[in-house]
């Protein structure tokens, strides 16, 4: 029996993954900052005829993370799969985003992962098996406009995960990261800030919201990400990176062929229609 701990299981990708993995016969513990946030998870699990065990865990608090891991380990015996899913968005251009905002986003999206891995890794290393899956974003591959704090956190997570994969490969531990494109989750509804204090960055924010509006017209579903998480944990041919959701494959393929100069020149285009046309040439995505 596989035992999994999923952070941020009270909504979106985490909630869907928790229920889907439980339906596949796994013993699943879903963490959230307070048990009062787990009502929708409990209802969704009941509808599916499965059980997801709620666990209190604030990924920004190392003592909370350690307590949660100890609680799950005591109850289940061990944690086979850790899914670091908890995350927050973060809009803003670099010039006008306070450092505090970067710190807040990093505390969840990067340091939260570090806390979870450090709490779980010793038991995995001791027994010579385990799997760690970090939910990143397409914004960890390509620098989405006007999302500087979010992009910084996800690019850092990509580097962290690459290094971790090598560090633990000799201990029989699998590491993977999921890089979703646009997926319909609560984080999208919350991520509508445009702190354009000077008015100098209208173009960047406009293109940011146009991009997401296009993706949200036909977004990926959290269950799609859940299926990829399961594949990453169980496949006989594991990879480091997986993608899904609207735009995921196209943006990754385009980035692999992209010259740095083309990326910079894209930002200098003044007309939105010309920008969209060039974007489509580079990434095979229609954002017009």
C-alpha positions as CSV (number, residue, x, y, z in Angstrom):
1,X,0.0,0.0,0.0
2,X,1.4,3.3,-1.1
3,X,1.2,6.2,1.4
4,X,1.2,9.7,0.1
5,X,1.3,13.1,1.8
6,X,0.0,16.0,-0.4
7,X,0.4,19.6,0.7
8,X,-2.2,22.2,-0.1
9,X,-4.9,19.5,-0.5
10,X,-7.8,21.7,0.4
11,X,-8.3,23.1,-3.2
12,X,-7.4,22.8,-6.8
13,X,-4.7,20.4,-8.0
14,X,-4.0,19.1,-4.4
15,X,-7.6,18.3,-3.7
16,X,-8.1,16.5,-7.0
17,X,-4.8,14.6,-6.7
18,X,-5.7,13.5,-3.2
19,X,-9.1,12.1,-4.2
20,X,-7.8,10.5,-7.4
21,X,-4.8,8.8,-5.7
22,X,-7.1,7.5,-3.0
23,X,-9.3,6.1,-5.7
24,X,-6.3,4.2,-7.0
25,X,-5.9,2.5,-3.7
26,X,-3.3,4.7,-2.1
27,X,-3.5,5.8,1.5
28,X,-3.6,9.6,1.2
29,X,-3.0,12.3,3.7
30,X,-4.0,15.8,2.6
31,X,-2.5,18.7,4.4
32,X,-4.0,22.2,4.9
33,X,-3.5,25.1,7.3
34,X,-6.6,24.3,9.3
35,X,-9.1,21.4,9.3
36,X,-11.9,23.9,8.7
37,X,-10.5,24.3,5.2
38,X,-11.1,20.7,4.4
39,X,-14.9,20.6,3.9
40,X,-14.8,20.5,0.1
41,X,-12.1,17.9,0.1
42,X,-14.1,15.7,2.5
43,X,-17.2,16.1,0.3
44,X,-15.3,15.3,-2.9
45,X,-13.8,12.2,-1.3
46,X,-17.2,11.1,0.0
47,X,-18.7,11.5,-3.5
48,X,-15.9,9.3,-4.9
49,X,-16.3,6.7,-2.2
50,X,-12.8,7.1,-0.8
51,X,-11.1,8.5,2.3
52,X,-8.5,11.2,2.4
53,X,-7.0,11.8,5.9
54,X,-6.8,15.5,6.7
55,X,-3.6,16.8,8.3
56,X,-2.9,20.3,9.7
57,X,0.2,21.7,8.1
58,X,1.4,25.2,7.4
59,X,4.3,24.9,5.0
60,X,5.7,28.3,6.1
61,X,6.2,26.9,9.6
62,X,9.0,24.3,10.1
63,X,7.5,23.0,13.4
64,X,4.1,22.6,11.7
65,X,5.7,20.7,8.8
66,X,7.7,18.4,11.2
67,X,4.6,17.7,13.3
68,X,2.5,16.8,10.2
69,X,5.2,14.4,8.9
70,X,5.6,12.8,12.3
71,X,1.8,12.4,12.6
72,X,1.5,10.7,9.2
73,X,4.5,8.5,9.8
74,X,3.1,7.4,13.2
75,X,-0.3,6.6,11.7
76,X,0.8,5.0,8.5
77,X,4.3,3.7,9.3
78,X,6.0,5.6,6.5
79,X,5.6,8.2,3.7
80,X,6.2,6.7,0.3
81,X,5.4,9.7,-1.8
82,X,5.6,13.4,-0.8
83,X,3.8,15.7,-3.2
84,X,4.8,19.4,-2.6
85,X,1.8,21.1,-4.1
86,X,1.0,24.0,-1.8
87,X,1.6,27.3,-3.6
88,X,0.6,30.9,-4.1
89,X,0.6,33.3,-7.0
90,X,2.4,36.5,-7.2
91,X,1.8,39.2,-9.9
92,X,4.0,42.3,-10.2
93,X,6.8,43.7,-12.3
94,X,10.2,43.8,-10.6
95,X,10.5,47.6,-10.3
96,X,7.2,48.0,-8.4
97,X,7.0,44.8,-6.3
98,X,8.2,45.2,-2.7
99,X,10.8,42.7,-1.5
100,X,8.4,41.6,1.2
101,X,6.1,40.2,-1.6
102,X,9.0,38.2,-3.0
103,X,9.7,36.8,0.5
104,X,6.0,35.8,1.0
105,X,5.8,34.0,-2.3
106,X,9.2,32.3,-1.7
107,X,8.2,31.2,1.8
108,X,5.4,29.1,0.3
109,X,6.6,28.1,-3.1
110,X,10.2,27.4,-2.4
111,X,11.0,27.3,1.3
112,X,7.8,25.3,1.9
113,X,9.1,22.6,-0.4
114,X,12.5,22.7,1.4
115,X,10.8,22.2,4.8
116,X,8.7,19.3,3.5
117,X,11.6,17.5,1.8
118,X,13.9,18.0,4.8
119,X,11.3,16.5,7.1
120,X,10.5,13.4,4.9
121,X,13.9,12.7,3.3
122,X,15.7,11.0,6.2
123,X,13.1,8.2,6.4
124,X,13.2,7.7,2.6
125,X,17.0,7.6,2.6
126,X,17.2,5.2,5.5
127,X,15.0,2.6,3.8
128,X,16.4,3.3,0.3
129,X,13.1,4.2,-1.4
130,X,10.6,6.9,-1.9
131,X,9.4,9.5,-4.3
132,X,9.3,13.3,-4.1
133,X,7.1,15.3,-6.6
134,X,7.3,19.0,-6.7
135,X,4.5,20.9,-8.5
136,X,6.2,23.7,-10.4
137,X,4.6,25.7,-13.3
138,X,5.2,26.6,-16.9
139,X,6.3,29.9,-15.3
140,X,9.3,27.9,-14.0
141,X,10.3,27.3,-17.6
142,X,9.5,30.6,-19.2
143,X,9.3,34.0,-17.4
144,X,5.7,35.0,-17.6
145,X,5.2,38.7,-17.9
146,X,4.4,40.8,-14.9
147,X,4.6,37.8,-12.5
148,X,8.1,38.4,-11.2
149,X,7.7,37.0,-7.7
150,X,5.9,33.9,-8.9
151,X,8.4,33.3,-11.7
152,X,11.3,33.8,-9.4
153,X,9.9,31.2,-6.9
154,X,9.3,28.6,-9.6
155,X,12.6,29.1,-11.4
156,X,14.3,28.6,-8.0
157,X,12.2,25.5,-7.4
158,X,13.3,24.1,-10.8
159,X,16.9,24.4,-9.8
160,X,16.3,23.1,-6.4
161,X,14.6,20.0,-7.8
162,X,17.3,19.4,-10.4
163,X,19.9,19.4,-7.7
164,X,17.8,17.2,-5.4
165,X,17.3,14.6,-8.1
166,X,21.0,14.0,-8.4
167,X,21.6,14.2,-4.6
168,X,19.2,11.4,-3.8
169,X,19.5,9.2,-7.0
170,X,22.1,7.0,-5.3
171,X,19.7,6.4,-2.4
172,X,16.9,4.9,-4.5
173,X,14.7,8.0,-4.3
174,X,12.8,9.2,-7.3
175,X,12.3,13.0,-7.8
176,X,10.1,14.6,-10.4
177,X,8.5,18.0,-11.0
178,X,5.2,18.8,-12.8
179,X,5.1,21.9,-14.9
180,X,1.5,22.6,-15.6
181,X,0.3,25.3,-18.1
182,X,-3.0,27.0,-17.3
183,X,-5.2,24.8,-15.1
184,X,-8.6,26.0,-13.7
185,X,-8.0,26.3,-10.0
186,X,-8.8,28.7,-7.2
187,X,-5.3,30.3,-7.5
188,X,-6.4,31.8,-10.9
189,X,-9.4,33.6,-9.4
190,X,-7.2,35.0,-6.6
191,X,-4.4,36.0,-8.8
192,X,-5.8,39.2,-10.4
193,X,-3.6,41.9,-8.9
194,X,-2.0,44.4,-11.2
195,X,0.0,46.7,-8.9
196,X,0.9,49.1,-11.7
197,X,1.7,52.1,-9.4
198,X,3.5,54.2,-12.0
199,X,1.3,53.3,-15.0
200,X,4.5,52.5,-16.9
201,X,3.7,48.8,-17.2
202,X,0.2,48.8,-18.7
203,X,1.4,46.8,-21.7
204,X,3.0,44.0,-19.5
205,X,-0.1,43.6,-17.3
206,X,-2.5,43.8,-20.3
207,X,-0.5,41.0,-22.0
208,X,-0.4,38.9,-18.8
209,X,-4.2,39.0,-18.4
210,X,-4.8,38.4,-22.2
211,X,-2.6,35.3,-22.0
212,X,-4.5,33.9,-19.0
213,X,-7.9,34.9,-20.5
214,X,-7.0,32.8,-23.6
215,X,-5.9,29.9,-21.5
216,X,-8.9,30.0,-19.2
217,X,-11.2,29.7,-22.2
218,X,-10.0,26.1,-22.5
219,X,-8.0,25.3,-19.4
220,X,-6.6,22.0,-18.2
221,X,-8.5,20.4,-15.3
222,X,-6.9,19.5,-11.9
223,X,-7.7,15.8,-12.6
224,X,-5.3,16.0,-15.6
225,X,-2.5,17.1,-13.3
226,X,-3.5,14.4,-10.8
227,X,-3.1,11.8,-13.5
228,X,0.4,13.1,-14.4
229,X,1.4,13.0,-10.7
230,X,0.4,9.4,-10.6
231,X,2.3,8.6,-13.7
232,X,5.4,10.4,-12.4
233,X,5.3,8.3,-9.2
234,X,4.6,4.9,-10.8
235,X,6.0,4.8,-14.3
236,X,8.7,2.3,-15.1
237,X,10.4,5.0,-17.2
238,X,10.6,8.0,-14.9
239,X,11.5,11.5,-16.1
240,X,12.5,14.6,-14.2
241,X,9.9,16.8,-15.8
242,X,6.3,16.4,-16.9
243,X,3.8,18.9,-18.3
244,X,0.1,19.2,-18.9
245,X,-2.6,21.9,-19.0
246,X,-3.2,24.6,-21.6
247,X,0.0,25.8,-23.3
248,X,2.3,23.5,-21.3
249,X,3.7,21.4,-24.2
250,X,3.8,24.4,-26.6
251,X,5.6,26.7,-24.3
252,X,8.2,24.1,-23.3
253,X,8.8,23.2,-27.0
254,X,9.0,26.8,-28.0
255,X,11.4,27.7,-25.1
256,X,13.7,24.9,-26.1
257,X,14.2,26.5,-29.6
258,X,14.1,30.1,-28.4
259,X,17.0,32.5,-28.6
260,X,17.5,34.9,-25.7
261,X,17.5,37.7,-28.3
262,X,14.1,36.7,-29.6
263,X,12.6,36.7,-26.1
264,X,13.9,40.2,-25.4
265,X,12.8,41.5,-28.7
266,X,9.3,40.1,-28.1
267,X,9.0,42.4,-25.1
268,X,9.9,45.5,-27.2
269,X,7.0,45.1,-29.6
270,X,4.5,47.9,-29.0
271,X,1.4,46.7,-30.9
272,X,-0.5,43.9,-29.1
273,X,-1.6,42.3,-32.4
274,X,1.9,42.2,-33.7
275,X,3.0,40.8,-30.3
276,X,0.4,38.0,-30.5
277,X,1.4,37.2,-34.0
278,X,5.1,36.9,-33.0
279,X,4.2,34.9,-29.9
280,X,2.4,32.4,-32.1
281,X,5.4,32.1,-34.4
282,X,7.6,31.3,-31.4
283,X,5.3,29.1,-29.3
284,X,2.5,27.9,-31.6
285,X,-0.1,29.4,-29.3
286,X,-2.8,31.8,-30.3
287,X,-3.1,34.5,-27.7
288,X,-4.6,37.2,-30.0
